[in-house]
Amino acid sequence: MTDGDHRSAEPSPAEIPSIPPTAVAAPSAAASHSRARPRRPWGFWATMGWTALWILVWILVQVAASVVYVIVQMAAGPSGDPAVAAQRLEHDGLVLGLITAIQTPFLVGLTAILAWIRLPLREYLALKPLRWKQTLVCVLLLIALVAAQDTLTWLIDEDIVPPFMAEVYRTAGFLPLLVFALVVAAPVAEETFFRGLMYTGLAASRAGHLGAVLITSAVWALIHVQYDWYGIGCIFVGGLFLGLVRWRTGSATLTIVLHAVSNAIATAEVVVVVDVLG
C-alpha cells in the first residue's frame, strides 16, 4: 500500500465524532454536588434553631385548630360564647385527639426534611430494626420506672392520674381517636424529632451524648405545659430514661416503642381511675 493510500484512509476531521461538552461536564458537576453536600449532622446551634422551629410549627397547628374549634362552637347557636368555648378547649379530649392527629404529619415531615438535607433518614433519625430481646428488657425497665413513679406519687399524696387527663378521657367523644393520638401519633412525632434529629445533632457536638440526653429531656418535658410542675418533673425523668436508651442502643425506633408503651400504661390507668374507681 502506498503512502497515498495511508493518507487517504485516515478520517478527515469532519468525520471524527465530537463529544458534546455537556456530556463530560455533567458527571463532573454531579460529583461536585455530591462532594459539596454535607455528610454530618447539624451543629449544636443549628439543631437548637430547628428545635425552636419544630416547636413553633407544633404551636401554630394547635392554634389554628383551636381557632377553628372556637368558631364552630360559636356558630353552633346564638348563645355561643368564645370564652366558654376556649375554656372547654383546654380539656376537650376529642379536640386533643384531632389536633394531635392533624399536626403529626406536619411535624414528621419537617423532621424528615431537616434530616434528609444532611444524611440518609435512617442514619440521622436512628431508625434501626428492633432487637426483640433488647426491646423486652427495656419494656420491663420502663414498667419498673412507672411503678416507682406511681409509688412516689401516691406517697406524697399527688394524683396518679392528673385531673387534666381524667377530663380528656371523659370528653374523648370517639375513644379510638384519642388512643391513636396518645399511643401512636404523639410517640412517632416526638421521638423522631427529640430522640432522632435533635439527639443526633447534639450528641455529635461538644454537648456529647450526656448533654444530648439532658437537653432533649428538658425541652421535651417543658413543652408539656398542660401538666403541673410535678407532672413535668415526671416527664423529665421519663425523658432521661428514653435518652439513656437512645444512647446505649443507638435506636430511636426503640424509644418510639417505649414512648408508646408508656402512654398506653397511662391511658389504662386513666380508664381504671375514671371507670372502675369512679
N, C-alpha and C positions, 0 to 999 in steps of 0.2 A: 504494500500500500504506500503510495507516495505521500510526501509532506502535504501536498494539496488536499489529499484525501483526509488526513488528520484534521486539518483546519476546517474542512467543510463539514466534518462530523460533529464538531463542537457546537453546542447550542448557542444561539445568539442571546444577548442579554434580554431581549424581549420575550424569549421562550422560557426563561427561568422564573418559576412561580414565586411571587413575592408574598411574604408573610405580613399580614396587617399588624401595625404597631400595637393595636389594642389586644391582639391575641397573646402577645408576650407580656404586655403591661398588666393585664387583668389578674393573672395568678400572683404577680408580684404585689399588686395592690391588696389582694385578698390576704396574702401572707402578712403584709404590713399591718392591715387592720387587725388580724388575729393576734399579732405580737403586741399591738397597742392596747388591746382590751385587757383591763386589769384582771389578774388571776388571784386576787386576795380579797378578804372581807373588807367591808367598810371600816374605817378607822373609828377611834373612840368618839370623837365629836360628831362625825357624820352619823354614827349609829344612834347617838343621843338625839340628834336632829330628826332622824327618821322616826324615832320613838315618839317625839313630840307631834310629828305629822300623823302618825298612826292614831294617837290618842285624839287628835283634832278631828280626824275622819270619824272615829268612834263616837265622838260627842255630836258632830254635825248630823250624822244619820239619826241618832237618838232624838235630837231637837226637831229635825224635820218630821219624823214620825209622830212625835208628841204634838206638834202643831196641827198636823192632820187630824189626830185623835180629838183634840180640843174643839176644832172646827166642826167635826162630825157630831160631837156631843152637843154643841150649841145649836146645830141645825136640827137636832132631834125633836125640838119643841121650843115654843116661845119662852119657856121658863129656863132654858139652858143658861147656866151661869159658868163663865170661863174659869172663875176662881175655884168653884166646886169641881169642875172637870179636871183642872190642873192638880187639885189635891188628890183626887181619885187616881190620877195617873201614876203617882209615886208608888202605889202598891197594887196596881192592877196587873194580875198575872197574865191575862190574855194579851195585854199590850206589851208586857215584858217578853213574852214568847214571840210575838210578831216582830218586835224591834230586833231581838237577837237573831231571828231567822233572816231578817232583811239585811242587817249590817254584816253578817258573816261573809257573804260573797265579796263585798267591798274590801273588807279587811284582809281576807286571804288573798284576793287579787293584788292588792297593794303590796303585801308581803312578798308574794311570788315575783312581782316585777322588780322590786328592790334587790332581791336575791339574784335573780337571773342576770341582771346587769353585770354582776361581778363574778359569779361562779355558777356551775350547774345547780339546779334547785335542790336535788337530793343531798348534795355535798354541803351546801350552805345551810340548809334547814335541818340537817342531820336526820333525814328521813330514812332510817335503816330498818331492815326487816326485823320483826320481833324474834327474840330468842325465848322460847316458852318457859324454860326453867328460870331464867333471869326474870322474866315477867312475873312468874308466880311468887318468887322471893320478894320482889318489890311490892306486889299487891299485899302480901302478908305484912310487910313492914308498914305499909300505908294504913292497914286496918289497925295495927298496934298503935300508930300515931294518933289516929282518930279516936280510939278508945282512951288513950291517955289524955287527949284534949277534952273529951267529953267528961271524964272523971274530974279533971281540974275545974272545968266549968261548973259542974254540979257542986263541988266542994266550996267554991267561992260564991255560990248562990246566983250564978248567972243563968240565963236561958240557954239551954242546949239548942233549942230551935228559936232563932231570933224572931220577934214579932213580925218583922218585915217579911220573912219567908212564910210564916203561917198565913198572913194576909194574901200573899201572892198565890199560895196554893188554893185558898178559898175562892179567889176571884179568877182562877185559871180559865174558866169557861170551857175550853177544849184542852183537856189534860194532856193528850198525846203531844200537842204542840209545845206545851211548857216543858215536858220531859225531853223532847227532841232538842229544845233550845238549851237546856241545862246540861244534858248528858252528851250531846253530840256537837252542836253548833259552837257553843262557848269554848269547850276544850280545844276544838280544832283551830278556831280563830286566835285564841290567846296563846296556845302553846307553839303554834308555827311561828308566831312573832317573838314572844318573850323567851322561850327556851330554844327557839330556832334562830331567826335572824339576829335578834338583839344579843342573845348569849354568844353566838359565834363571833360577832364583831367585837364585843367587849373582851372575850377570852383571848382573842388574837392581839389585843392592845396591851398596854402596860398594866391595865387592870388585872389581867390574868384570869384564871378560872375562878379563884376565890372572889375577886371583885365582881366578876360576871354573876356569880351566884347571889351575892349580896344586893347588887344594884337591880337586877331583874326582879328579885323577890320584893324589894322595897317599892319599885314603881308599880308592879303588878298589884300589890296589896293596896296601894294608895288610890288606884282607880275604882276600888270597890267602896265608893262613898256612901252607899246605901246602908252600910253597917256602922255600928258604933266603934269606938277605939279598941275595945276588947276584941270585937269581931275582926277588925282589920289586923290586929296583932296575930290572931289565929291564922288568918290568911297568909300573913308574912311567914309564919313558921311553916305552913304548908308549901309556900314558895321556896323556902330553904331546902325542904325535902326534895321537891321536884328539881331544883337546881343541882343538888348533890347527885341525884340520879343521872341527870344530864351529863354532869362532869365525869362520873365514874363509868357510865356506859356509852357515852358519846351518841346517845339516841334521843331525839325529840319525839319519835314515834312512841316510845315507851312512856314519855311524860304525858302525851296525849291520852293514852290509855289510862294512866294513873289519875289524871285530872278527871276523866270521865267516871272512873270508879268512885272517886271522892265525891263528885256531885251526885252520883246515884245513891250513895250512902246517905248523904244529906237529904236528898229527896225522900228516901224511905223513912228517915227519922221524922220528917215533917208529916208524912202520912200517919205514922204511929201516934204522934202527939196530937194531931188535929182530929183524926177519925177514930182512933182507938181510945186514947186517954181523955179526949174531949177538952 
